[in-house]
Amino acid sequence: MVSNTLKMDLEELVKIAASLRRKYGGDPEYQKLRQELPDDWPI
């Protein structure tokens, strides 16, 4: 799991991912990469 590899708890990782979405949500490259993830991906 990513959080284990980074030595952080899941809640911290989710907060970081949410902040990236807020910051880069309108960026075309972010949107392209996000489309490659499943719809039920948490972020």
GUFI-332146 format. One record per residue: residue number from 1; x, y, z of N, C-alpha, C, O, CB in turn. Coordinates in steps of 0.02 Angstrom, whole numbers, plus 32768, in hexadecimal, padded with zeros to 4 digits. Atoms other than C-alpha are relative to their C-alpha. Glycine has a CB too. Example, Ala and Ser with C-alpha at 12.3 -4.5 7.8 and 13.67 -1.06 7.14 Angstrom:
<recs>
REC   k n.c1 n.c2 n.c3 ca.c1 ca.c2 ca.c3 c.c1 c.c2 c.c3 o.c1 o.c2 o.c3 cb.c1 cb.c2 cb.c3
REC   1 802D 7FC5 8000  8267  7F1F  8186 802D 803C 8000 8061 803B 8021  7FCE  8001  803E
REC   2 7FD6 7FC5 7FFD  82AC  7FCB  8165 7FD9 8037 8025 7FF2 806E 802D  8014  8017  7FB9
</recs>
This chain:
<recs>
REC   k n.c1 n.c2 n.c3 ca.c1 ca.c2 ca.c3 c.c1 c.c2 c.c3 o.c1 o.c2 o.c3 cb.c1 cb.c2 cb.c3
REC   1 802A 7FC5 8000  8000  8000  8000 802C 803E 8000 8062 803F 801F  7FD0  8000  803D
REC   2 7FD9 7FC2 8007  803E  80AF  7FD7 800E 801F 8044 8047 8034 8051  7FDC  8032  7FD3
REC   3 7FF5 7FE0 7FBF  8025  80F1  8087 8035 7FDB 8029 805A 7FFB 804E  7FBF  8003  8027
REC   4 7FCD 8026 7FDC  8090  8064  80CE 8045 800F 7FE3 8075 8015 8009  7FF1  7FB5  7FFD
REC   5 7FC1 7FF2 8020  811A  8085  8050 801B 8045 8014 8056 804E 801F  7FF9  7FFB  7FB4
REC   6 7FED 7FBC 7FEE  811A  813E  807B 8004 800B 804B 8015 8041 8062  7FCF  8031  7FE2
REC   7 7FFF 7FFD 7FB7  8110  8117  8135 7FD3 8037 801C 7FE7 805F 8046  8048  800A  8019
REC   8 8032 7FD2 7FE7  8073  817E  8151 7FBE 7FDB 8005 7FB5 7FA8 7FE4  7FF9  803F  7FD3
REC   9 8040 8023 7FFB  7FC4  8150  8184 7FD3 8013 7FC5 7FDF 8045 7FA3  7FDD  8011  8043
REC  10 802C 7FF8 8039  7F38  8143  8106 7FDE 8044 8000 7FD7 8063 7FCB  7FCC  7FC9  7FFF
REC  11 8022 7FBF 7FFC  7EDE  81E0  8143 802D 8038 7FE7 8017 8065 7FC3  7FEA  800E  8048
REC  12 7FD1 7FCD 8016  7F7A  824A  8127 8009 7FFD 7FB3 800B 8031 7F92  8044  7FF6  8023
REC  13 7FF8 8008 8049  7F90  8203  8077 7FC2 801B 7FDB 7FC9 803B 7FA7  800C  7FB7  7FEF
REC  14 803E 7FE9 8020  7ED9  8226  804C 7FFD 804D 8001 7FE7 806B 7FD1  7FC2  7FE2  8023
REC  15 7FFF 7FB7 7FFB  7EEC  82DB  8089 802F 801E 7FCB 801E 8050 7FAB  8015  8017  8046
REC  16 7FD0 7FE8 8032  7F84  82F3  8019 7FE3 7FF9 7FBA 7FE8 8027 7F92  8043  7FDA  8005
REC  17 801E 800B 8042  7F2B  82A7  7F83 7FC7 8032 7FF3 7FC0 804A 7FBB  7FE7  7FB8  7FFA
REC  18 8037 7FD0 8008  7E94  8317  7FA1 801B 8046 7FF2 7FFE 806B 7FCA  7FD3  8001  803F
REC  19 7FE4 7FBD 800C  7F02  83B2  7FA8 801D 8004 7FB9 801A 803A 7F9A  8038  800F  8034
REC  20 7FE7 8001 8045  7F53  837F  7F03 7FC6 8008 7FCF 7FCC 802B 7F9C  8026  7FC0  7FF1
REC  21 803A 7FF9 802C  7EA7  836E  7EB5 7FE6 8048 8000 7FD5 8063 7FCB  7FC7  7FD0  8017
REC  22 8016 7FBA 7FFD  7E75  841C  7EF2 8030 802D 7FDA 801A 805A 7FB6  7FFB  8017  8049
REC  23 7FCE 7FD6 801F  7F17  8466  7EB4 8005 7FF6 7FB4 800B 8027 7F8F  8044  7FF3  801F
REC  24 7FF4 8010 8047  7F23  840E  7E0B 7FC3 7FE6 7FDC 7FC8 7FD0 7FA3  8037  7FCD  7FFB
REC  25 803D 801C 801D  7E6E  83DA  7DE9 7FEF 801B 7FBB 7FD3 7FF7 7F92  7FC7  800C  802E
REC  26 800F 7FE2 8040  7E60  8452  7D57 8037 7FF6 7FCC 802E 800A 7F92  7FF4  8048  8008
REC  27 7FC7 800A 802D  7F06  8420  7D09 7FF2 7FC6 7FD0 7FE0 7F8F 7FE6  8041  7FF2  8029
REC  28 800F 8035 8031  7EF2  83BC  7C67 8029 7FC0 800B 800F 7F89 8001  800D  801A  7FBA
REC  29 7FD7 803D 7FF5  7F82  8346  7C91 7FE4 7FD8 803C 7FE1 7F9B 8039  804A  8013  800D
REC  30 801D 8022 7FC6  7F36  831F  7D3C 7FC0 7FDC 7FEB 7FB5 7FA3 7FFD  7FF1  8033  8039
REC  31 803F 801D 8016  7E8C  8301  7CEB 800C 7FC2 7FD5 7FE7 7F91 7FDB  7FD7  8033  7FDA
REC  32 7FF0 8039 802A  7EDA  828C  7C6B 8016 7FC4 802B 7FFF 7F8C 8021  8037  8012  7FCD
REC  33 7FE9 8036 7FD5  7F33  8227  7CF1 7FC8 7FE5 802B 7FC3 7FA9 8037  803A  8018  802C
REC  34 8037 8014 7FD5  7E98  8225  7D5F 7FCF 7FD3 7FDA 7FB1 7FA6 7FF8  7FDC  803D  801C
REC  35 802E 8029 8028  7E30  81DC  7CD0 8017 7FB8 7FFB 7FEF 7F8B 7FED  7FF8  801E  7FBB
REC  36 7FE6 8044 8005  7EA1  8144  7CCF 7FF3 7FD7 803F 7FFC 7F9A 803F  804B  8003  7FF3
REC  37 8010 8023 7FC2  7E6D  8119  7D82 7FB7 7FEB 7FFF 7F8E 8009 7FDD  800F  802E  803E
REC  38 8045 8016 7FFC  7DCE  80BA  7DAC 7FD3 8038 801C 7FEA 8062 8043  7FFA  7FC0  802B
REC  39 802F 7FCE 7FE8  7D32  8124  7DCD 7FF9 8000 804C 7FED 8034 806A  7FBD  7FF6  7FE0
REC  40 8009 8003 7FB7  7D2A  80E7  7E81 8041 800E 8026 8043 8005 8063  7FE6  7FBC  8013
REC  41 7FC1 7FEC 7FDF  7DDE  811F  7EA5 7FF0 8039 8030 7FCC 8067 801D  8037  8015  7FCB
REC  42 8016 7FD1 7FCD  7DD1  8186  7F45 8010 804A 7FF2 7FEE 8076 800C  801E  7FEE  8041
REC  43 7FEE 7FBA 800B  7E23  8224  7F03 7FFD 800F 7FB6 800A 8048 7FA1  8046  8011  801B
</recs>
